[in-house]
Amino acid sequence: MTAHAKAPISEFMTALPHSIGQEQSLAAAADQMRKLNVRHLPVLHGGKLVGLLSQRDIHLVQTLPDVDADKVKVEEAMTAEPFQVAPTDTLAAVARSMADNKYGAAVVMDGTKLVGVFTTTDALRILADHLGGSGLEDGLREAAKHLA
C-alpha cells in the first residue's frame, strides 16, 4: 500500500466546492457547471446538503421529450442521497467504495458541513501522478521518440 492510499481524502478533494440551491433551474445548473468547468455540484437547501447534481443527471433530463430545462428544478434531477465521506477517510477506502459502487463523486462532509468533493477526475489525476509523467507533454515526447 502506498503512502497516498493511507492519506486522508481531505488532501486530494476539491475544498470548498461550488454548490447550487435545490430551487434553481437545470438550465442555471448547466450554465454554472459550464462556467466552472465541473461535472458535479452539491445541492444545498438552507445551508444543508440535500443532494448532488451531475452533468449526467442534467443530460438525462434534457433528453426527455417536452422537457424545458428552464422550468425543471435541480431537486427534480439530483441524487437525493449522495455518497458521503468524512475528511479523515482514507483515499484507499473512498476510491474503493467509489469503484465498487460506480459512484462518480464523493461529497466530503465534516459533520453537517460541506467541506469538499472528490471525483473520478481527482482519482485519475492521482493515478497519473503515481504512474509518472506530467501529462500531455510527456506523452507527446514519448510518441515522438517512437516516430523518429
FIKOLZA-1660 file (N, C-alpha, C; in steps of 0.1 Angstrom, whole numbers, plus 5000, padded with zeros to 4 digits):
% residues 148
   i   px   py   pz ch aa at
   1 5008 4988 5000  A  M  N
   1 5000 5000 5000  A  M CA
   1 5009 5012 5000  A  M  C
   2 5006 5022 4991  A  T  N
   2 5014 5034 4990  A  T CA
   2 5010 5044 5001  A  T  C
   3 5018 5054 5003  A  A  N
   3 5016 5064 5013  A  A CA
   3 5003 5072 5009  A  A  C
   4 5000 5074 4997  A  H  N
   4 4988 5080 4992  A  H CA
   4 4976 5073 4997  A  H  C
   5 4976 5060 4997  A  A  N
   5 4964 5052 5000  A  A CA
   5 4960 5054 5014  A  A  C
   6 4969 5056 5023  A  K  N
   6 4966 5058 5037  A  K CA
   6 4963 5073 5041  A  K  C
   7 4965 5082 5031  A  A  N
   7 4963 5096 5034  A  A CA
   7 4949 5099 5034  A  A  C
   8 4945 5110 5042  A  P  N
   8 4931 5113 5043  A  P CA
   8 4926 5120 5029  A  P  C
   9 4913 5118 5026  A  I  N
   9 4908 5123 5014  A  I CA
   9 4908 5138 5013  A  I  C
  10 4909 5144 5025  A  S  N
  10 4910 5159 5025  A  S CA
  10 4922 5164 5018  A  S  C
  11 4932 5156 5017  A  E  N
  11 4945 5160 5009  A  E CA
  11 4943 5160 4994  A  E  C
  12 4932 5154 4989  A  F  N
  12 4930 5152 4975  A  F CA
  12 4917 5158 4969  A  F  C
  13 4908 5162 4978  A  M  N
  13 4895 5167 4974  A  M CA
  13 4896 5181 4969  A  M  C
  14 4885 5185 4962  A  T  N
  14 4884 5199 4959  A  T CA
  14 4877 5205 4971  A  T  C
  15 4885 5214 4978  A  A  N
  15 4880 5220 4990  A  A CA
  15 4870 5231 4987  A  A  C
  16 4860 5233 4996  A  L  N
  16 4851 5244 4994  A  L CA
  16 4845 5245 4980  A  L  C
  17 4838 5234 4976  A  P  N
  17 4833 5234 4962  A  P CA
  17 4822 5243 4960  A  P  C
  18 4820 5247 4948  A  H  N
  18 4808 5255 4944  A  H CA
  18 4796 5246 4946  A  H  C
  19 4784 5252 4949  A  S  N
  19 4772 5244 4951  A  S CA
  19 4761 5252 4944  A  S  C
  20 4749 5245 4945  A  I  N
  20 4737 5252 4939  A  I CA
  20 4725 5249 4948  A  I  C
  21 4715 5258 4948  A  G  N
  21 4703 5256 4955  A  G CA
  21 4694 5246 4948  A  G  C
  22 4686 5239 4956  A  Q  N
  22 4677 5229 4950  A  Q CA
  22 4666 5236 4942  A  Q  C
  23 4663 5248 4944  A  E  N
  23 4652 5255 4937  A  E CA
  23 4657 5261 4924  A  E  C
  24 4669 5261 4921  A  Q  N
  24 4675 5266 4909  A  Q CA
  24 4670 5257 4897  A  Q  C
  25 4670 5263 4885  A  S  N
  25 4666 5255 4873  A  S CA
  25 4678 5247 4868  A  S  C
  26 4675 5236 4861  A  L  N
  26 4685 5228 4855  A  L CA
  26 4693 5236 4845  A  L  C
  27 4687 5246 4838  A  A  N
  27 4694 5254 4829  A  A CA
  27 4705 5262 4836  A  A  C
  28 4701 5268 4848  A  A  N
  28 4711 5275 4856  A  A CA
  28 4722 5267 4861  A  A  C
  29 4719 5254 4865  A  A  N
  29 4729 5245 4869  A  A CA
  29 4738 5241 4858  A  A  C
  30 4733 5239 4846  A  A  N
  30 4741 5235 4835  A  A CA
  30 4751 5247 4831  A  A  C
  31 4745 5259 4832  A  D  N
  31 4753 5271 4829  A  D CA
  31 4765 5273 4839  A  D  C
  32 4761 5270 4852  A  Q  N
  32 4771 5271 4863  A  Q CA
  32 4782 5261 4861  A  Q  C
  33 4778 5248 4858  A  M  N
  33 4788 5238 4855  A  M CA
  33 4797 5241 4844  A  M  C
  34 4792 5247 4833  A  R  N
  34 4799 5250 4821  A  R CA
  34 4809 5261 4825  A  R  C
  35 4805 5271 4832  A  K  N
  35 4814 5283 4836  A  K CA
  35 4825 5278 4845  A  K  C
  36 4822 5269 4854  A  L  N
  36 4832 5265 4864  A  L CA
  36 4840 5253 4859  A  L  C
  37 4836 5247 4848  A  N  N
  37 4843 5235 4843  A  N CA
  37 4843 5224 4853  A  N  C
  38 4831 5221 4858  A  V  N
  38 4829 5210 4868  A  V CA
  38 4818 5201 4863  A  V  C
  39 4817 5189 4868  A  R  N
  39 4807 5179 4864  A  R CA
  39 4797 5176 4875  A  R  C
  40 4800 5181 4887  A  H  N
  40 4792 5177 4899  A  H CA
  40 4790 5190 4907  A  H  C
  41 4778 5192 4912  A  L  N
  41 4775 5203 4921  A  L CA
  41 4768 5198 4933  A  L  C
  42 4773 5200 4945  A  P  N
  42 4765 5196 4957  A  P CA
  42 4753 5206 4957  A  P  C
  43 4741 5200 4962  A  V  N
  43 4729 5208 4962  A  V CA
  43 4726 5211 4977  A  V  C
  44 4723 5223 4979  A  L  N
  44 4721 5228 4993  A  L CA
  44 4707 5234 4994  A  L  C
  45 4701 5233 5006  A  H  N
  45 4689 5239 5010  A  H CA
  45 4691 5244 5024  A  H  C
  46 4690 5257 5026  A  G  N
  46 4692 5263 5039  A  G CA
  46 4706 5260 5045  A  G  C
  47 4716 5259 5036  A  G  N
  47 4730 5256 5040  A  G CA
  47 4732 5241 5043  A  G  C
  48 4722 5233 5041  A  K  N
  48 4724 5218 5044  A  K CA
  48 4724 5211 5031  A  K  C
  49 4733 5200 5030  A  L  N
  49 4734 5192 5019  A  L CA
  49 4721 5184 5017  A  L  C
  50 4715 5185 5005  A  V  N
  50 4703 5177 5002  A  V CA
  50 4704 5168 4990  A  V  C
  51 4715 5170 4983  A  G  N
  51 4717 5161 4971  A  G CA
  51 4730 5165 4964  A  G  C
  52 4732 5158 4952  A  L  N
  52 4743 5160 4943  A  L CA
  52 4737 5160 4929  A  L  C
  53 4741 5170 4921  A  L  N
  53 4737 5170 4907  A  L CA
  53 4749 5168 4899  A  L  C
  54 4747 5159 4889  A  S  N
  54 4758 5157 4880  A  S CA
  54 4755 5161 4866  A  S  C
  55 4765 5163 4858  A  Q  N
  55 4763 5167 4844  A  Q CA
  55 4754 5156 4837  A  Q  C
  56 4756 5144 4841  A  R  N
  56 4749 5132 4835  A  R CA
  56 4734 5133 4839  A  R  C
  57 4731 5138 4851  A  D  N
  57 4717 5140 4855  A  D CA
  57 4710 5150 4847  A  D  C
  58 4717 5161 4844  A  I  N
  58 4712 5171 4836  A  I CA
  58 4709 5166 4822  A  I  C
  59 4719 5159 4816  A  H  N
  59 4718 5154 4802  A  H CA
  59 4706 5145 4801  A  H  C
  60 4705 5136 4811  A  L  N
  60 4693 5126 4811  A  L CA
  60 4680 5133 4810  A  L  C
  61 4678 5143 4818  A  V  N
  61 4665 5151 4819  A  V CA
  61 4663 5158 4806  A  V  C
  62 4674 5165 4801  A  Q  N
  62 4673 5173 4788  A  Q CA
  62 4670 5164 4776  A  Q  C
  63 4672 5151 4777  A  T  N
  63 4669 5143 4765  A  T CA
  63 4655 5138 4765  A  T  C
  64 4648 5140 4776  A  L  N
  64 4634 5136 4777  A  L CA
  64 4625 5145 4768  A  L  C
  65 4615 5140 4761  A  P  N
  65 4607 5148 4753  A  P CA
  65 4599 5158 4761  A  P  C
  66 4597 5170 4755  A  D  N
  66 4589 5181 4761  A  D CA
  66 4593 5185 4775  A  D  C
  67 4607 5185 4777  A  V  N
  67 4612 5190 4789  A  V CA
  67 4619 5203 4787  A  V  C
  68 4616 5213 4795  A  D  N
  68 4622 5226 4794  A  D CA
  68 4631 5228 4806  A  D  C
  69 4644 5228 4804  A  A  N
  69 4654 5229 4814  A  A CA
  69 4653 5242 4823  A  A  C
  70 4646 5252 4817  A  D  N
  70 4644 5264 4825  A  D CA
  70 4633 5262 4835  A  D  C
  71 4625 5252 4833  A  K  N
  71 4613 5250 4843  A  K CA
  71 4616 5239 4852  A  K  C
  72 4625 5229 4849  A  V  N
  72 4627 5218 4858  A  V CA
  72 4637 5223 4869  A  V  C
  73 4634 5220 4881  A  K  N
  73 4642 5224 4893  A  K CA
  73 4653 5213 4895  A  K  C
  74 4664 5218 4901  A  V  N
  74 4675 5209 4904  A  V CA
  74 4671 5197 4913  A  V  C
  75 4662 5200 4922  A  E  N
  75 4658 5189 4931  A  E CA
  75 4651 5178 4924  A  E  C
  76 4645 5181 4912  A  E  N
  76 4638 5170 4905  A  E CA
  76 4648 5161 4897  A  E  C
  77 4661 5165 4896  A  A  N
  77 4670 5157 4888  A  A CA
  77 4682 5152 4897  A  A  C
  78 4684 5158 4908  A  M  N
  78 4695 5154 4917  A  M CA
  78 4694 5140 4923  A  M  C
  79 4706 5135 4927  A  T  N
  79 4706 5123 4936  A  T CA
  79 4704 5128 4950  A  T  C
  80 4693 5124 4956  A  A  N
  80 4689 5129 4969  A  A CA
  80 4698 5124 4981  A  A  C
  81 4704 5113 4979  A  E  N
  81 4713 5108 4990  A  E CA
  81 4727 5104 4984  A  E  C
  82 4735 5114 4982  A  P  N
  82 4748 5112 4975  A  P CA
  82 4757 5104 4985  A  P  C
  83 4767 5098 4979  A  F  N
  83 4778 5091 4987  A  F CA
  83 4786 5102 4995  A  F  C
  84 4786 5100 5008  A  Q  N
  84 4793 5110 5017  A  Q CA
  84 4804 5103 5024  A  Q  C
  85 4815 5110 5026  A  V  N
  85 4826 5105 5033  A  V CA
  85 4831 5117 5043  A  V  C
  86 4839 5113 5053  A  A  N
  86 4845 5122 5062  A  A CA
  86 4858 5127 5057  A  A  C
  87 4863 5139 5060  A  P  N
  87 4876 5143 5056  A  P CA
  87 4888 5134 5060  A  P  C
  88 4886 5127 5071  A  T  N
  88 4896 5118 5076  A  T CA
  88 4896 5104 5070  A  T  C
  89 4886 5101 5062  A  D  N
  89 4885 5088 5055  A  D CA
  89 4897 5087 5045  A  D  C
  90 4903 5075 5044  A  T  N
  90 4915 5074 5036  A  T CA
  90 4911 5074 5021  A  T  C
  91 4921 5078 5013  A  L  N
  91 4920 5078 4998  A  L CA
  91 4916 5064 4994  A  L  C
  92 4923 5053 4999  A  A  N
  92 4920 5040 4995  A  A CA
  92 4906 5036 4998  A  A  C
  93 4901 5039 5009  A  A  N
  93 4887 5035 5013  A  A CA
  93 4877 5042 5004  A  A  C
  94 4879 5055 5002  A  V  N
  94 4870 5063 4993  A  V CA
  94 4870 5058 4979  A  V  C
  95 4882 5056 4974  A  A  N
  95 4884 5051 4960  A  A CA
  95 4878 5037 4958  A  A  C
  96 4880 5029 4968  A  R  N
  96 4874 5015 4967  A  R CA
  96 4859 5016 4967  A  R  C
  97 4853 5023 4976  A  S  N
  97 4838 5025 4976  A  S CA
  97 4833 5030 4963  A  S  C
  98 4840 5041 4958  A  M  N
  98 4835 5047 4945  A  M CA
  98 4836 5037 4934  A  M  C
  99 4847 5029 4933  A  A  N
  99 4848 5019 4922  A  A CA
  99 4838 5008 4924  A  A  C
 100 4836 5003 4936  A  D  N
 100 4827 4992 4938  A  D CA
 100 4813 4995 4935  A  D  C
 101 4809 5008 4938  A  N  N
 101 4795 5012 4936  A  N CA
 101 4793 5021 4924  A  N  C
 102 4804 5023 4916  A  K  N
 102 4803 5031 4904  A  K CA
 102 4798 5045 4907  A  K  C
 103 4803 5051 4918  A  Y  N
 103 4800 5065 4921  A  Y CA
 103 4809 5074 4913  A  Y  C
 104 4804 5085 4908  A  G  N
 104 4812 5095 4901  A  G CA
 104 4819 5105 4910  A  G  C
 105 4813 5106 4922  A  A  N
 105 4818 5116 4931  A  A CA
 105 4815 5112 4946  A  A  C
 106 4823 5117 4955  A  A  N
 106 4820 5116 4969  A  A CA
 106 4819 5130 4975  A  A  C
 107 4809 5133 4983  A  V  N
 107 4808 5145 4989  A  V CA
 107 4814 5144 5003  A  V  C
 108 4824 5153 5005  A  V  N
 108 4831 5152 5018  A  V CA
 108 4825 5162 5028  A  V  C
 109 4820 5155 5039  A  M  N
 109 4813 5163 5049  A  M CA
 109 4820 5162 5063  A  M  C
 110 4821 5173 5070  A  D  N
 110 4826 5173 5083  A  D CA
 110 4814 5175 5092  A  D  C
 111 4808 5165 5097  A  G  N
 111 4796 5165 5104  A  G CA
 111 4785 5169 5094  A  G  C
 112 4779 5180 5096  A  T  N
 112 4768 5185 5086  A  T CA
 112 4773 5196 5077  A  T  C
 113 4786 5199 5077  A  K  N
 113 4792 5209 5069  A  K CA
 113 4799 5204 5057  A  K  C
 114 4795 5209 5045  A  L  N
 114 4801 5205 5032  A  L CA
 114 4815 5211 5032  A  L  C
 115 4826 5202 5031  A  V  N
 115 4839 5207 5030  A  V CA
 115 4847 5204 5017  A  V  C
 116 4841 5195 5009  A  G  N
 116 4848 5192 4997  A  G CA
 116 4840 5182 4988  A  G  C
 117 4846 5180 4976  A  V  N
 117 4841 5169 4967  A  V CA
 117 4853 5162 4962  A  V  C
 118 4852 5149 4960  A  F  N
 118 4863 5141 4954  A  F CA
 118 4856 5134 4943  A  F  C
 119 4862 5135 4931  A  T  N
 119 4856 5129 4919  A  T CA
 119 4865 5119 4912  A  T  C
 120 4859 5112 4902  A  T  N
 120 4868 5103 4895  A  T CA
 120 4879 5110 4888  A  T  C
 121 4877 5122 4884  A  T  N
 121 4888 5130 4878  A  T CA
 121 4899 5132 4887  A  T  C
 122 4896 5135 4900  A  D  N
 122 4906 5137 4910  A  D CA
 122 4914 5124 4912  A  D  C
 123 4906 5112 4912  A  A  N
 123 4913 5099 4914  A  A CA
 123 4922 5096 4902  A  A  C
 124 4918 5100 4890  A  L  N
 124 4926 5097 4878  A  L CA
 124 4939 5106 4878  A  L  C
 125 4938 5118 4883  A  R  N
 125 4950 5126 4884  A  R CA
 125 4960 5120 4894  A  R  C
 126 4955 5114 4905  A  I  N
 126 4964 5108 4915  A  I CA
 126 4970 5096 4908  A  I  C
 127 4962 5088 4901  A  L  N
 127 4968 5076 4894  A  L CA
 127 4978 5080 4883  A  L  C
 128 4975 5091 4876  A  A  N
 128 4985 5095 4866  A  A CA
 128 4998 5100 4872  A  A  C
 129 4997 5107 4883  A  D  N
 129 5009 5111 4891  A  D CA
 129 5017 5099 4896  A  D  C
 130 5010 5089 4901  A  H  N
 130 5016 5077 4906  A  H CA
 130 5023 5070 4895  A  H  C
 131 5017 5069 4883  A  L  N
 131 5023 5062 4872  A  L CA
 131 5035 5069 4866  A  L  C
 132 5036 5082 4869  A  G  N
 132 5047 5090 4864  A  G CA
 132 5043 5099 4852  A  G  C
 133 5051 5109 4849  A  G  N
 133 5048 5118 4838  A  G CA
 133 5039 5129 4843  A  G  C
 134 5040 5140 4835  A  S  N
 134 5032 5151 4839  A  S CA
 134 5021 5154 4830  A  S  C
 135 5018 5145 4821  A  G  N
 135 5006 5147 4812  A  G CA
 135 5009 5147 4798  A  G  C
 136 5003 5155 4790  A  L  N
 136 5003 5155 4776  A  L CA
 136 5017 5157 4770  A  L  C
 137 5024 5167 4776  A  E  N
 137 5038 5169 4770  A  E CA
 137 5046 5157 4771  A  E  C
 138 5046 5150 4782  A  D  N
 138 5054 5138 4783  A  D CA
 138 5050 5127 4773  A  D  C
 139 5036 5126 4771  A  G  N
 139 5031 5116 4762  A  G CA
 139 5035 5119 4748  A  G  C
 140 5035 5132 4744  A  L  N
 140 5039 5136 4731  A  L CA
 140 5053 5134 4728  A  L  C
 141 5062 5137 4739  A  R  N
 141 5076 5135 4737  A  R CA
 141 5079 5120 4735  A  R  C
 142 5072 5112 4743  A  E  N
 142 5074 5097 4742  A  E CA
 142 5070 5092 4728  A  E  C
 143 5059 5097 4723  A  A  N
 143 5054 5093 4710  A  A CA
 143 5063 5097 4699  A  A  C
 144 5069 5109 4700  A  A  N
 144 5078 5115 4691  A  A CA
 144 5091 5106 4690  A  A  C
 145 5095 5101 4701  A  K  N
 145 5107 5092 4701  A  K CA
 145 5105 5080 4693  A  K  C
 146 5093 5074 4693  A  H  N
 146 5090 5062 4686  A  H CA
 146 5088 5065 4671  A  H  C
 147 5085 5078 4667  A  L  N
 147 5083 5081 4653  A  L CA
 147 5096 5085 4647  A  L  C
 148 5106 5089 4654  A  A  N
 148 5119 5093 4649  A  A CA
 148 5127 5081 4644  A  A  C
% end
